[in-house]
Amino acid sequence: MAFRSTYLRFENVGDVTVVNFLSKRILDKQQIQCIGEQLFSLVEELDITKILLNLKNVEYLSASALGKLIELNGKVKKINGRLAICNMSREIYEVFEMTKLDKVFNIQQDYLTAMETFS
């Protein structure tokens, strides 16, 4: 079953919740706040323990958006869950590398490879 919000589309694939980002540029403070709330509710309200963030459509993430992803990763780890990110653009990956976040997150090149990390 898929659920869609203004900025995200959620779908359950087996026991993994796949989150597809719908915006190319995640910059706006209100947008980032809304995305954060929706992502956090997966963990805090729905007790989801396996989350795949698909960044296929995303060209740019602001520092605030990165902060929300870091916070989400912490929440997932706190409940012994797993979080993976796939289809990250080269530009975004370079930011993750520069900030050493590539060592913090499970980053996979494509969707299928990322899904395999949950089995």
C-alpha positions as CSV (number, residue, x, y, z in Angstrom):
1,M,0.0,0.0,0.0
2,A,1.4,3.4,-0.9
3,F,0.8,6.7,0.9
4,R,1.7,10.0,-0.6
5,S,2.2,13.4,1.0
6,T,3.1,16.7,-0.7
7,Y,6.9,16.0,-0.5
8,L,7.1,12.2,0.0
9,R,5.6,9.0,-1.2
10,F,5.6,6.0,1.1
11,E,5.2,2.4,0.1
12,N,5.7,-0.9,1.9
13,V,7.7,-3.5,0.1
14,G,7.7,-6.5,2.3
15,D,8.8,-5.3,5.7
16,V,10.6,-2.3,4.3
17,T,9.1,1.1,4.1
18,V,10.4,2.9,1.0
19,V,10.3,6.6,1.1
20,N,10.5,8.4,-2.3
21,F,11.3,12.1,-2.3
22,L,9.1,14.0,-4.7
23,S,11.0,17.3,-4.7
24,K,14.1,18.0,-6.7
25,R,15.4,20.6,-4.3
26,I,14.9,20.3,-0.6
27,L,15.6,23.8,0.6
28,D,12.5,25.5,2.1
29,K,12.4,25.6,5.9
30,Q,8.7,24.6,6.0
31,Q,9.2,21.8,3.5
32,I,12.1,20.4,5.6
33,Q,10.1,20.6,8.8
34,C,7.2,18.7,7.2
35,I,9.5,16.1,5.8
36,G,11.2,15.6,9.1
37,E,7.9,15.3,10.9
38,Q,6.7,12.7,8.4
39,L,9.9,10.7,8.6
40,F,10.1,10.8,12.4
41,S,6.5,9.6,12.7
42,L,7.5,6.4,10.8
43,V,9.7,5.5,13.7
44,E,8.0,7.2,16.7
45,E,4.3,6.5,15.9
46,L,4.3,3.6,13.4
47,D,7.2,1.6,14.9
48,I,8.8,1.1,11.5
49,T,12.2,-0.4,11.8
50,K,13.3,-0.8,8.2
51,I,13.4,2.4,6.1
52,L,14.8,3.0,2.6
53,L,15.2,6.6,1.5
54,N,15.1,6.7,-2.3
55,L,16.7,10.0,-3.4
56,K,16.3,9.3,-7.2
57,N,14.4,12.6,-7.8
58,V,16.6,14.8,-5.5
59,E,19.2,17.1,-6.9
60,Y,19.9,19.2,-3.9
61,L,19.6,18.8,-0.1
62,S,20.2,21.8,2.3
63,A,22.2,21.5,5.4
64,S,18.9,21.5,7.4
65,A,17.6,18.6,5.4
66,L,20.8,16.7,6.1
67,G,20.3,17.4,9.8
68,K,16.8,15.8,9.6
69,L,18.4,12.7,8.0
70,I,21.0,12.5,10.7
71,E,18.3,12.8,13.3
72,L,16.2,10.1,11.6
73,N,19.2,7.8,11.5
74,G,19.6,8.3,15.3
75,K,16.0,7.5,15.9
76,V,16.2,4.4,13.8
77,K,19.4,3.2,15.5
78,K,17.8,3.8,18.9
79,I,15.1,1.2,18.2
80,N,17.7,-1.2,16.6
81,G,16.2,-0.5,13.2
82,R,17.9,-0.1,9.8
83,L,18.0,2.8,7.5
84,A,19.5,2.8,4.0
85,I,19.7,5.5,1.3
86,C,19.8,4.8,-2.5
87,N,19.9,6.6,-5.8
88,M,21.9,9.5,-4.4
89,S,23.3,12.0,-7.0
90,R,27.0,12.4,-7.3
91,E,26.8,15.9,-6.0
92,I,24.8,14.9,-2.9
93,Y,27.2,11.9,-2.3
94,E,30.2,14.3,-2.4
95,V,28.6,16.3,0.4
96,F,28.1,13.1,2.4
97,E,31.8,12.2,1.8
98,M,33.1,15.7,2.7
99,T,31.1,15.6,6.0
100,K,32.0,11.9,6.6
101,L,28.3,11.0,6.6
102,D,29.1,8.3,4.0
103,K,30.6,6.4,7.0
104,V,27.4,7.0,9.1
105,F,24.7,6.0,6.6
106,N,24.2,2.8,4.7
107,I,24.4,4.3,1.2
108,Q,23.7,2.1,-1.8
109,Q,24.0,3.0,-5.5
110,D,20.6,1.6,-6.6
111,Y,17.2,0.4,-5.2
112,L,17.7,-3.3,-5.7
113,T,21.1,-3.3,-3.9
114,A,19.7,-1.3,-1.1
115,M,16.7,-3.6,-0.7
116,E,19.1,-6.6,-0.4
117,T,20.7,-5.0,2.6
118,F,17.5,-5.5,4.6
119,S,17.3,-9.3,4.0
